[in-house]
């Protein structure tokens, strides 16, 4: 689930090591993002492949967009409801 806040180094390492392994073994790798802030917003499929070439770090809506719009910052402890909404609910659908 692309939240738009991944570290550039994380993306680079995933592309260099993980995607290579996924391609070698033909593992289906689906990359998703939320399409908007509203709960009813659909998901966007960024990539759906057994030969992924790149990691999509962001989609049309990011977790950061939401945090910025309400003037808050990501939480580091507790329930992390923002992550559940940006990642968990996307994957559950």
C-alpha positions in Angstrom: 0.0 0.0 0.0 1.6 3.2 -1.2 1.3 5.9 1.4 3.6 8.4 -0.3 5.9 8.6 2.7 8.5 5.9 2.1 12.1 6.7 2.3 13.9 7.0 -1.0 16.5 4.4 0.2 13.7 2.0 1.0 12.3 2.2 -2.5 15.8 1.8 -4.0 16.5 -1.3 -1.9 13.1 -2.9 -2.7 13.7 -2.4 -6.4 17.2 -3.7 -6.3 16.7 -6.8 -4.1 13.0 -7.7 -3.5 11.6 -7.1 -6.9 14.3 -9.1 -8.4 13.4 -12.1 -6.2 9.7 -11.7 -7.0 10.4 -11.7 -10.7 12.6 -14.7 -10.4 9.9 -16.7 -8.7 6.9 -15.3 -10.6 5.3 -14.0 -7.5 2.3 -11.7 -8.1 3.0 -8.3 -6.6 0.0 -5.9 -6.4 0.6 -2.3 -5.5 -2.3 -0.2 -4.3 -3.1 3.3 -3.1 -6.2 5.1 -2.0 -7.7 7.4 -4.6 -8.9 10.0 -2.2 -9.4 11.1 1.4 -13.0 10.1 1.8 -13.8 6.7 3.3 -15.8 5.8 0.2 -12.9 6.6 -2.2 -11.9 3.7 -4.4 -8.5 2.2 -4.5 -6.1 2.7 -7.4 -4.1 -0.2 -8.7 -0.6 1.2 -9.4 0.8 -2.1 -10.6 -0.3 -5.8 -10.8 2.5 -7.9 -12.1 4.5 -11.1 -11.8 7.4 -9.2 -13.2 7.4 -5.9 -11.3 10.0 -3.4 -12.4 9.6 -0.6 -9.9 8.1 0.2 -6.5 5.4 2.9 -6.7 6.0 5.0 -3.6 2.9 7.1 -4.0 -0.5 7.1 -5.7 -3.1 9.9 -6.4 -3.7 10.4 -2.7 -1.2 10.0 0.1 -1.3 9.7 3.8 0.7 12.9 4.0 -2.0 14.7 2.0 -4.5 13.9 4.7 -2.2 14.7 7.6 -1.3 18.0 6.1 -4.9 18.9 5.4 -5.9 18.5 9.1 -2.6 20.0 10.5 -1.3 16.9 12.2 1.8 14.6 12.1 2.2 10.8 11.9 2.0 9.0 15.2 4.9 6.9 16.4 3.1 5.0 19.1 -0.4 3.8 20.0 -3.0 2.6 17.6 -1.6 4.4 14.5 -5.1 4.9 13.1 -3.7 6.8 10.1 -1.7 3.8 9.0 -4.7 1.6 9.4 -6.7 3.8 7.1 -4.0 4.3 4.5 -2.7 0.8 4.4 -5.0 -1.7 6.2 -8.3 -0.7 4.7 -6.8 -0.5 1.2 -5.4 -4.1 1.5 -8.6 -5.4 3.1 -10.7 -4.3 0.1 
